Amino acid sequence: MKKRRDIVIDLLKKAYDRKDILVSGCGTGNTMSDVFKHGYNINGVDINRRLLSVAAFRVQYSTKESEKKIINLI
């Protein structure tokens, strides 16, 4: 059985020809960090600043410095 992140990444590859994504209500960035690793530029938005802090930490420490592209958390 595929994990949610694998399903999301497969759908993005099939249906979305751009590498820029807006994630509304990104929360702690569970899926966002996995999508980011596949070369997508992400803008994450969430009303809860604590959740954004967790998302920023997760993305920052889940990727190598050379792999980092764009991630904005608003």
Secondary structure, 3 states (H helix, E strand, C coil): CCCHHHHHHHHHHHHCCCCEEEEECCCCCHHHHHHHHCCCEEEEECCCHHHHHHHHHHHHHHCCHHHCCCEEEC
